[in-house]
Each structure stands twice: as C-alpha cells, then as structure tokens.
C-alpha cells in the first residue's frame, strides 16, 4: 500500500520557507537601497596609495583646540574642532546651519519618536565649501590600511574625524553612534578629543586650548568601535575617516535657506517621515498608544529639539541680520523651542494630552518657519538648492539595549 504524503506538514514547511525567503529578499532589497544611499549621498572614496605613507612610531597634532559640550551633538562638535585647526573658529549653531544637522526632524525607524535634524555625514559634505574646505570621506575594508592612513594624516599635522560606536569606548551595552577627533598616536593607541563631555568623571564640558591632553583608546578599541559603527549602519565599507583639505569658498549662505526650510517643513515618504510631519506623527502616536510609546528615545528627541530650536532661531537672527523678511522664521523657531520644552515637561509628568497639544503646535511652528525660509529668494541670483538628505534609513535596527539610531550621539551616554 502506497504511503500517504503528510500534506499539512509539507504545506506548513513550504509556507515557512516562503516567509523566510520573503524576509531574506526584503532584507537584501533594503540593504541594496541603504548601500545606494551611502554611495550617492556620502561621496566616499577608497583610500589611495598616497594616503598610505610611512608614518613615524608616534606623532601628535598640537594646533587643535579641544571644544566639548554636554549636549550630544558630536558631529558638528567634531567639525568645529577640525575647522578651528585651519583658522575657521565658528560657533557650533552656525556649523549646524551650514550642515543642516539640527534643522528639520527625522523619524526614528520602527520606533515612536524623532531626531530634530538630518544626516550629519551629508552635512559635512554640504558645509565644507561654505567654510573653504574640501571634505574627504575615505573608506577601506583593511584594518592595516585604516590604521596606517590615520597615522599618516596625523603625522602630517592633519586632525582626523572618525565615526565610531561610543559604547565600545565606554564598555556599555547597546550601540551609541558617535564622532571623535583624533589628534595623536603612539605605540599604545590613539589620542582623541571628545566633543561630548556629559560625564565629569571622564571629561569636563569646556573649551581647552590647542594642544591640551586628550583621552586615549587602544588601537584594538578603535578598530572594534569603527567596525561596530559600520555594522549598525550597514555601511558598504568597514572603516572610514574624514579629513578637511583647503578648497574654494562659497560665500553666499542664502542657498541653504531653502534646503533647511524644506527640512523643517518635511514630508511623508515610504521611509521615515521628516520635518514637521515626523513631529506631528509622534504626537498622534502618543494619542493612539498612550504612555507605552513614551520611551527614553522619544523624551530625548523632544529634549534635544527644545535645545536646538532655540539655537536655530539665534543662528537665523545672527547669520541673516540684514534680511528682515526672515525675522518671522526666527520668531517661529523661538516659539517652537518653547513648545518643545512644554511638551517635555508634560511628558515627564505623564500629562499626555498637554504633551500632544504642545508637540502639534511645535510641528506647526516648524512648518511655518520653513515656509518663510523657502519663500524668500536668494540674495544673489537664482540658486538650485540641493535635495534634503533624510539621514536615517528604514530597515536599520539596533538591539534592545541601544538608546538611539541616530548618526550623531544626541543624548547617548
């Protein structure tokens, strides 16, 4: 007698295989999309032979000031030190405007909440010509070449920015995307300046003169931290470094008005929503789901927004003091900062209805400021502004212990 085929288990197995196959295919598609974003927006270049010299056993750069703050805006903080080394000492909020780092908002994928800004890696590229620099973002999969290139640049007197996972340096769980400035090396490892000093036991948030003694990490720590950063963000490369070289200067800042204005207005897309849309969606999520979505990530985003919107308003007033038509944008941003502060206070007190109302009002004020900025024509002729980089990409996930999925470190430990 012929044996009967157990169709139910077979069909179940086929179904499971199909679901697994779809998940794998989706992950591959997302990875391809993410890689395309990095290649198109970051303008990476592989390390060249000219970047790999024969560096001495030790070297130290002594013309970089150590500029650190308690607020976790490590990317523009790093740019501030790199620029200061080459004679461009500017306030961080000014650099944030040039980068677009703290302008607009980006929804955190697969979570409720937002970061009040855009992808800072794209911001380095955008800010460089306004500062008179060429930004070089160099990549490799070779640990030996990475270390050799770092030492080569440092031995030639050039400070180097490296993006890494801060949790490795602090020996903590989770992932904490971060940015530091390397200023020296020896046989034991590397010396660096930390832009975010939020723990007085480790470093004090202050401005130290050029040549001040920095923090240290071993070469192994640096490599693991860079590798972890690449894994978290699914970079197409394993190691990266960033240096600024002298370049032509773009003096007119007015093209950035439209770019940052559109970032504030934002949009809803297939990926994470941006700008005022992301803030409004966060408010609606709190209305629908209540206290369960009020996480540390959400609170941190609102806290940083209250801080940077005030800085955004001050930057508008100082950079465009001769443009009275932009005063309403600065006023709206200042009011927005107050609404974010009210929302944070209400969230911490578990007064969700008041928090939602404040967030909705902040969203409207951000959009109002953005609309004013977009509507004002450039001061000198027609300029086609670059598209706003959305920054955080859908499909990226961290483990349960992570605090954030930000490309900076706003609020990380």
C-alpha positions as CSV (number, residue, x, y, z in Angstrom):
1,X,0.0,0.0,0.0
2,X,1.4,3.4,-1.0
3,X,2.2,5.6,1.9
4,X,0.3,8.8,2.2
5,X,2.1,12.1,1.9
6,X,1.6,14.2,5.1
7,X,0.4,17.3,3.2
8,X,-0.3,19.5,6.2
9,X,3.3,19.4,7.5
10,X,4.6,19.7,3.9
11,X,2.5,22.7,3.2
12,X,3.4,24.2,6.5
13,X,7.1,23.7,5.7
14,X,6.6,25.3,2.3
15,X,4.8,28.3,3.9
16,X,7.6,28.8,6.4
17,X,10.2,28.6,3.7
18,X,8.3,31.1,1.6
19,X,8.0,33.5,4.5
20,X,11.7,33.2,5.3
21,X,12.5,33.7,1.7
22,X,10.4,36.8,1.5
23,X,12.1,38.2,4.7
24,X,15.6,37.5,3.3
25,X,14.6,39.0,-0.1
26,X,13.3,42.1,1.7
27,X,16.5,42.5,3.7
28,X,18.6,42.2,0.6
29,X,16.5,44.9,-1.1
30,X,16.8,47.2,1.9
31,X,20.5,46.6,2.1
32,X,20.9,47.4,-1.5
33,X,18.8,50.6,-1.0
34,X,20.8,51.6,2.0
35,X,24.1,51.0,0.3
36,X,23.0,53.1,-2.7
37,X,22.1,55.9,-0.3
38,X,25.6,55.9,1.2
39,X,27.3,55.8,-2.1
40,X,25.2,58.5,-3.6
41,X,25.0,60.9,-0.7
42,X,28.3,60.4,1.2
43,X,30.5,60.6,-1.9
44,X,33.0,58.1,-0.4
45,X,36.4,57.4,-1.9
46,X,38.7,54.4,-1.2
47,X,42.0,55.1,0.5
48,X,44.6,55.9,-2.2
49,X,48.2,54.9,-2.1
50,X,49.1,58.5,-1.5
51,X,47.1,58.3,1.8
52,X,49.3,55.5,3.0
53,X,52.7,56.8,3.9
54,X,55.4,55.6,6.2
55,X,54.4,57.3,9.4
56,X,56.8,57.5,12.4
57,X,56.2,55.5,15.6
58,X,54.4,58.4,17.2
59,X,53.0,61.9,16.3
60,X,50.8,64.5,17.8
61,X,48.8,67.4,16.4
62,X,49.1,70.5,18.7
63,X,47.1,73.2,16.9
64,X,43.6,71.8,17.5
65,X,41.5,73.2,20.4
66,X,39.6,70.7,22.4
67,X,36.0,72.1,22.3
68,X,33.5,70.0,24.1
69,X,29.9,70.4,25.3
70,X,27.5,68.5,27.4
71,X,24.8,68.4,24.7
72,X,25.2,65.4,22.5
73,X,25.8,66.9,19.0
74,X,29.1,65.2,18.3
75,X,29.2,65.6,14.6
76,X,29.0,69.4,14.4
77,X,31.2,69.4,17.5
78,X,33.8,67.5,15.6
79,X,33.5,69.8,12.6
80,X,34.0,72.7,14.9
81,X,37.4,71.4,16.0
82,X,38.5,70.4,12.5
83,X,37.6,73.8,11.2
84,X,39.2,75.6,14.1
85,X,42.5,73.9,13.3
86,X,42.6,75.6,10.0
87,X,41.6,79.0,11.2
88,X,37.8,78.8,10.9
89,X,36.6,79.2,14.6
90,X,32.8,79.3,14.4
91,X,30.0,78.7,16.9
92,X,28.5,75.2,16.7
93,X,25.0,76.6,15.8
94,X,26.5,78.3,12.8
95,X,28.0,75.0,11.7
96,X,24.7,73.2,12.4
97,X,23.1,75.7,9.9
98,X,25.7,75.0,7.3
99,X,25.4,71.2,7.8
100,X,21.6,71.2,8.2
101,X,22.4,68.9,11.1
102,X,19.9,70.2,13.7
103,X,17.4,71.6,11.1
104,X,14.1,69.6,10.5
105,X,13.5,66.3,12.0
106,X,13.8,62.6,11.1
107,X,11.5,59.9,12.4
108,X,13.4,57.0,14.1
109,X,12.6,53.9,12.1
110,X,10.4,51.3,13.7
111,X,10.0,53.4,16.9
112,X,8.0,56.3,18.1
113,X,10.0,59.4,18.2
114,X,12.3,61.6,16.1
115,X,15.7,63.3,16.0
116,X,15.4,67.0,15.4
117,X,17.7,67.1,12.4
118,X,19.2,65.4,9.3
119,X,22.0,63.1,8.4
120,X,25.2,64.9,9.6
121,X,27.5,62.9,7.3
122,X,25.9,64.6,4.4
123,X,26.1,67.8,6.4
124,X,29.9,67.6,6.4
125,X,29.9,67.5,2.7
126,X,27.4,70.3,2.4
127,X,29.2,72.6,4.9
128,X,32.7,72.2,3.6
129,X,32.6,74.7,0.6
130,X,31.0,77.4,2.8
131,X,34.0,77.0,5.1
132,X,36.6,77.0,2.4
133,X,37.3,73.3,2.6
134,X,37.1,70.1,0.6
135,X,35.7,67.3,2.7
136,X,37.3,63.9,2.0
137,X,35.4,60.8,3.3
138,X,37.8,57.9,2.9
139,X,36.9,54.2,3.3
140,X,38.6,50.8,3.4
141,X,38.0,47.2,4.5
142,X,41.6,46.8,5.6
143,X,42.3,47.4,9.3
144,X,46.0,47.7,8.5
145,X,45.4,50.4,5.8
146,X,42.9,52.2,8.1
147,X,45.4,52.5,10.9
148,X,48.3,53.4,8.6
149,X,46.2,56.1,6.9
150,X,45.2,57.6,10.3
151,X,48.8,57.7,11.4
152,X,49.9,59.2,8.0
153,X,47.4,62.1,8.2
154,X,48.2,62.8,11.9
155,X,52.0,62.7,11.2
156,X,51.4,65.3,8.6
157,X,49.6,67.6,11.1
158,X,46.1,66.9,10.0
159,X,43.4,66.1,12.6
160,X,41.1,63.3,11.6
161,X,37.4,62.7,12.4
162,X,36.3,59.1,12.9
163,X,32.7,57.9,13.3
164,X,32.5,55.0,15.8
165,X,30.4,53.2,18.3
166,X,30.9,55.0,21.6
167,X,29.6,52.1,23.7
168,X,32.8,50.3,22.9
169,X,34.9,53.1,24.4
170,X,32.7,53.2,27.4
171,X,32.3,49.4,27.8
172,X,28.5,49.6,27.7
173,X,25.7,47.6,26.2
174,X,23.8,48.6,23.1
175,X,25.1,50.9,20.3
176,X,25.9,54.6,20.6
177,X,26.8,56.1,17.2
178,X,29.4,58.8,17.8
179,X,32.1,61.0,16.3
180,X,35.5,62.0,17.7
181,X,38.6,63.9,16.6
182,X,41.9,62.1,16.6
183,X,44.9,64.2,17.5
184,X,47.8,61.8,18.0
185,X,49.1,58.3,18.3
186,X,51.9,56.2,19.8
187,X,52.7,52.5,20.3
188,X,49.7,52.1,22.7
189,X,47.0,53.6,20.6
190,X,45.4,56.9,19.7
191,X,44.7,60.2,21.5
192,X,41.4,61.9,20.7
193,X,39.3,64.9,21.6
194,X,35.8,64.1,22.8
195,X,33.1,66.6,21.6
196,X,30.5,65.4,24.1
197,X,31.6,65.5,27.7
198,X,28.5,64.5,29.5
199,X,30.2,62.7,32.4
200,X,32.5,64.8,34.5
201,X,34.4,61.7,35.7
202,X,35.5,61.2,32.1
203,X,35.9,64.7,30.8
204,X,34.6,68.2,31.6
205,X,32.4,70.1,29.1
206,X,34.6,73.1,28.4
207,X,36.9,74.8,25.8
208,X,40.5,73.8,26.2
209,X,43.4,75.4,24.3
210,X,45.1,73.8,21.4
211,X,47.5,71.0,22.4
212,X,45.6,70.1,25.6
213,X,46.0,66.4,26.7
214,X,43.1,64.4,25.3
215,X,41.5,61.0,26.0
216,X,43.1,57.8,24.8
217,X,42.0,54.5,23.3
218,X,43.9,51.4,22.2
219,X,44.2,50.6,18.5
220,X,42.0,47.5,19.2
221,X,39.3,49.6,20.7
222,X,39.3,52.0,17.8
223,X,39.0,49.2,15.3
224,X,36.2,47.4,17.1
225,X,34.3,50.7,17.6
226,X,34.6,51.5,13.9
227,X,33.6,48.0,12.9
228,X,30.6,48.2,15.2
229,X,29.5,51.5,13.6
230,X,29.7,50.0,10.2
231,X,27.6,47.1,11.3
232,X,25.0,49.2,12.9
233,X,24.5,51.4,9.9
234,X,25.2,48.7,7.3
235,X,27.9,50.6,5.6
236,X,29.3,49.1,2.4
237,X,32.7,49.6,4.0
238,X,34.2,48.6,7.3
239,X,36.3,51.6,8.2
240,X,36.0,55.3,7.4
241,X,37.8,58.5,8.2
242,X,37.2,62.1,7.4
243,X,39.6,65.0,6.8
244,X,39.3,68.6,5.6
245,X,41.6,69.9,3.0
246,X,41.8,73.6,1.8
247,X,39.4,74.3,-1.0
248,X,37.4,77.1,-2.7
249,X,35.0,79.1,-0.6
250,X,31.3,79.6,-1.4
251,X,30.5,82.9,0.4
252,X,26.7,83.2,-0.1
253,X,24.7,81.3,2.6
254,X,21.3,82.1,1.1
255,X,21.0,78.8,-0.9
256,X,20.9,77.0,2.4
257,X,17.7,78.8,3.4
258,X,15.7,76.7,1.0
259,X,17.4,73.5,2.0
260,X,16.9,73.9,5.7
261,X,13.5,75.4,5.2
262,X,12.3,72.3,3.3
263,X,13.8,70.1,6.1
264,X,11.7,71.9,8.7
265,X,8.5,71.5,6.6
266,X,9.4,67.9,5.9
267,X,7.4,65.2,4.1
268,X,5.9,61.8,4.5
269,X,7.6,59.1,2.5
270,X,7.9,55.3,2.2
271,X,10.9,55.6,4.6
272,X,11.0,57.6,7.8
273,X,8.9,60.8,7.7
274,X,10.8,64.1,8.1
275,X,10.4,67.6,9.4
276,X,7.1,68.8,10.9
277,X,5.4,65.6,9.6
278,X,7.6,63.4,11.8
279,X,6.8,65.6,14.9
280,X,3.1,65.5,14.2
281,X,3.1,61.7,13.6
282,X,4.9,61.3,17.0
283,X,2.1,63.3,18.6
284,X,-0.6,61.2,17.0
285,X,1.2,58.0,18.1
286,X,1.1,59.2,21.7
287,X,-2.6,59.9,21.3
288,X,-3.3,56.4,20.0
289,X,-1.0,54.3,22.2
290,X,-0.5,56.3,25.3
291,X,2.3,56.0,27.8
292,X,3.7,52.8,26.3
293,X,5.4,54.7,23.5
294,X,6.8,57.4,25.7
295,X,10.3,55.9,25.8
296,X,13.7,57.4,26.7
297,X,14.3,57.8,22.9
298,X,11.2,59.9,22.5
299,X,11.9,62.0,25.5
300,X,15.5,62.6,24.3
301,X,14.3,63.7,20.9
302,X,12.0,66.3,22.4
303,X,14.6,67.4,24.8
304,X,17.2,68.0,22.1
305,X,14.5,69.7,19.9
306,X,13.9,72.3,22.7
307,X,17.6,73.0,22.8
308,X,18.4,73.2,19.1
309,X,15.3,75.1,18.0
310,X,16.4,78.0,20.3
311,X,19.9,77.7,18.6
312,X,18.2,77.6,15.2
313,X,16.4,80.9,16.0
314,X,19.6,82.5,17.2
315,X,21.5,81.4,14.1
316,X,18.9,82.8,11.8
317,X,19.0,86.2,13.6
318,X,22.8,86.4,13.5
319,X,23.5,85.0,10.1
320,X,20.7,86.9,8.3
321,X,20.6,90.1,10.5
322,X,20.3,92.2,7.3
323,X,17.3,90.2,6.0
324,X,14.2,91.5,7.9
325,X,11.9,89.3,5.8
326,X,13.4,86.3,7.7
327,X,12.6,87.6,11.1
328,X,9.2,85.7,11.2
329,X,11.2,82.4,10.7
330,X,13.4,83.2,13.7
331,X,10.4,84.1,15.8
332,X,8.6,80.9,14.9
333,X,11.7,78.8,15.7
334,X,12.0,80.5,19.1
335,X,8.3,79.8,19.9
336,X,8.8,76.2,18.7
337,X,11.6,75.8,21.2
338,X,9.2,76.8,24.0
339,X,6.6,74.4,22.8
340,X,9.1,71.5,22.8
341,X,10.1,72.4,26.3
342,X,6.5,72.4,27.4
343,X,6.0,69.0,25.7
344,X,9.0,67.6,27.5
345,X,7.7,68.8,30.9
346,X,4.3,67.4,30.2
347,X,5.7,64.0,29.1
348,X,7.8,63.7,32.2
349,X,4.8,64.5,34.3
350,X,2.7,61.9,32.3
351,X,0.3,64.7,31.2
352,X,-0.1,63.2,27.7
353,X,-2.9,65.4,26.4
354,X,-0.9,68.5,27.1
355,X,2.2,67.0,25.6
356,X,0.4,66.1,22.4
357,X,-1.0,69.7,22.1
358,X,2.5,71.2,22.6
359,X,4.0,68.8,20.0
360,X,1.3,69.6,17.5
361,X,1.9,73.3,18.0
362,X,5.7,72.9,17.7
363,X,5.1,71.0,14.4
364,X,3.1,73.9,13.0
365,X,5.7,76.4,14.1
366,X,8.5,74.4,12.5
367,X,6.5,74.3,9.3
368,X,5.8,78.0,9.4
369,X,9.5,78.8,9.9
370,X,10.4,76.5,7.0
371,X,7.8,78.0,4.7
372,X,9.2,81.5,5.3
373,X,12.7,80.3,4.6
374,X,11.7,78.6,1.4
375,X,9.7,81.5,0.1
376,X,12.5,84.1,0.5
377,X,14.5,84.3,-2.8
378,X,18.3,84.0,-2.5
379,X,20.1,87.3,-2.1
380,X,22.3,86.9,-5.2
381,X,20.6,85.4,-8.2
382,X,19.0,82.1,-8.7
383,X,20.4,79.1,-7.0
384,X,19.3,75.5,-7.2
385,X,19.4,74.1,-3.7
386,X,20.5,70.5,-3.2
387,X,17.9,68.0,-2.1
388,X,17.5,67.4,1.7
389,X,19.1,64.2,2.8
390,X,16.7,62.3,5.0
391,X,19.5,60.7,7.0
392,X,18.1,57.8,9.0
393,X,17.1,55.0,6.8
394,X,14.3,52.5,7.1
395,X,15.4,48.9,7.7
396,X,18.1,49.7,10.2
397,X,17.7,48.1,13.6
398,X,19.7,48.0,16.9
399,X,19.5,45.6,19.7
400,X,17.1,46.1,22.7
401,X,19.9,47.7,24.7
402,X,20.5,50.5,22.3
403,X,19.5,54.1,23.1
404,X,19.3,55.5,19.7
405,X,19.5,55.1,15.9
406,X,21.0,58.5,15.3
407,X,24.0,59.1,13.2
408,X,25.1,61.6,15.8
409,X,25.1,61.0,19.5
410,X,22.4,63.3,20.8
411,X,21.7,62.1,24.3
412,X,23.8,59.0,24.2
413,X,25.6,58.0,27.3
